[in-house]
């Protein structure tokens, strides 16, 4: 579960930075 959450958080952060 932790891995999935960490992966999702990393993906969201990457997308956020990409949008910026």
C-alpha positions in Angstrom: 0.0 0.0 0.0 2.8 2.4 0.9 4.5 1.8 -2.4 1.3 2.6 -4.4 0.7 5.8 -2.4 4.3 6.9 -2.8 4.1 6.2 -6.6 0.9 8.1 -6.9 2.4 11.0 -5.0 5.5 11.0 -7.2 3.4 11.0 -10.3 1.2 13.8 -9.1 4.2 15.9 -8.2 5.8 15.3 -11.6 2.5 16.3 -13.3 2.2 19.4 -11.1 5.8 20.5 -11.9 5.2 19.7 -15.6 2.1 22.0 -15.6 4.1 24.8 -14.0 
